Amino acid sequence: MKYRVVFRERSNRDGEGADDPATFLDTQLDDETVLDAVLVRRLEPDAQHSSDSMEEDDDFLSLTSEVWDYDVAEGKDQQFKDALLNSGVVMEFEPLESNDELGVS
């Protein structure tokens, strides 16, 4: 089963990721749960100005999000969902329908 996962991420003053939210799942999952993980997009923090850096009083706006697609091994869905709920950095997640499930080739 494939899932789309939105992680909360903190950014530094240059708008670059200050942490790697997807790694929070690594400690909660065994090596056989996730078959593949792909970064779909990373949103820029709201505090970015035309100077491409955050101002001193913009630190509270340093939160942004990353969207990942995960391919989860058969029978490991509940373990994966539990890890998402316990991570503290997942904002939302949803299962993705594959072409096979839709009957499309």
C-alpha positions as CSV (number, residue, x, y, z in Angstrom):
1,M,0.0,0.0,0.0
2,K,1.2,3.5,-0.8
3,Y,0.7,6.5,1.6
4,R,1.2,10.2,1.2
5,V,2.6,11.7,4.4
6,V,2.9,15.4,5.4
7,F,5.6,16.1,7.9
8,R,6.1,19.3,10.0
9,E,9.6,20.6,9.5
10,R,11.6,23.4,11.1
11,S,13.8,25.7,8.9
12,N,16.9,27.6,9.7
13,R,17.4,31.3,8.8
14,D,18.3,30.5,5.2
15,G,15.0,28.6,4.7
16,E,16.8,25.2,4.7
17,G,15.6,22.3,6.7
18,A,16.9,22.3,10.3
19,D,15.8,18.8,10.9
20,D,14.9,15.7,8.8
21,P,11.4,14.8,9.8
22,A,11.3,11.6,7.9
23,T,14.0,10.1,10.1
24,F,11.7,10.2,13.1
25,L,10.0,7.1,11.6
26,D,13.3,5.2,11.4
27,T,13.5,4.6,15.1
28,Q,9.9,3.2,15.2
29,L,9.9,0.9,12.2
30,D,11.9,-2.2,11.3
31,D,13.8,-2.4,8.0
32,E,11.1,-4.4,6.3
33,T,8.2,-2.1,6.7
34,V,9.0,0.7,4.2
35,L,9.9,-0.6,0.7
36,D,10.5,2.9,-0.7
37,A,10.2,6.5,0.3
38,V,10.2,9.5,-2.1
39,L,10.2,13.2,-1.3
40,V,7.4,14.8,-3.3
41,R,7.9,18.4,-2.3
42,R,9.1,20.7,0.4
43,L,7.2,23.9,1.0
44,E,9.1,27.1,1.7
45,P,8.6,28.7,5.1
46,D,6.2,31.6,5.4
47,A,9.0,33.8,6.7
48,Q,11.0,33.8,3.5
49,H,11.5,37.4,2.2
50,S,12.8,38.6,-1.1
51,S,16.3,38.5,0.5
52,D,15.9,34.7,0.7
53,S,16.6,34.7,4.4
54,M,14.4,35.2,7.5
55,E,14.5,38.3,9.6
56,E,15.3,38.2,13.3
57,D,11.6,38.5,14.3
58,D,10.4,35.8,11.9
59,D,11.8,32.8,13.8
60,F,8.3,31.8,14.8
61,L,7.4,31.4,11.1
62,S,10.2,28.9,10.5
63,L,7.8,25.9,10.3
64,T,7.1,24.4,7.0
65,S,6.2,21.0,5.7
66,E,7.6,18.1,3.6
67,V,5.4,15.7,1.6
68,W,6.6,12.2,1.1
69,D,5.2,9.1,-0.6
70,Y,5.8,5.8,1.1
71,D,5.5,2.3,-0.3
72,V,4.7,0.0,2.7
73,A,5.2,-3.8,2.7
74,E,2.1,-6.0,2.7
75,G,0.8,-6.7,6.2
76,K,2.8,-3.8,7.7
77,D,0.1,-1.1,7.3
78,Q,-0.9,-0.9,11.0
79,Q,2.7,-0.8,12.2
80,F,3.4,2.1,9.7
81,K,0.2,4.0,10.8
82,D,1.1,3.6,14.5
83,A,4.6,5.0,13.8
84,L,3.1,8.0,12.0
85,L,0.7,8.7,14.8
86,N,3.5,8.4,17.4
87,S,6.1,10.4,15.5
88,G,5.1,13.8,16.8
89,V,6.0,15.3,13.4
90,V,3.3,14.0,11.1
91,M,0.6,16.5,10.3
92,E,-1.5,14.2,8.1
93,F,-1.4,11.1,6.0
94,E,-3.6,9.3,3.5
95,P,-3.5,6.1,1.5
96,L,-2.9,6.5,-2.2
97,E,-4.8,4.5,-4.7
98,S,-2.6,2.6,-7.2
99,N,-3.5,2.0,-10.8
100,D,-3.9,-1.7,-10.1
101,E,-6.6,-1.0,-7.4
102,L,-8.4,1.2,-9.9
103,G,-8.3,-1.4,-12.6
104,V,-6.2,0.9,-14.9
105,S,-3.3,-0.5,-16.8
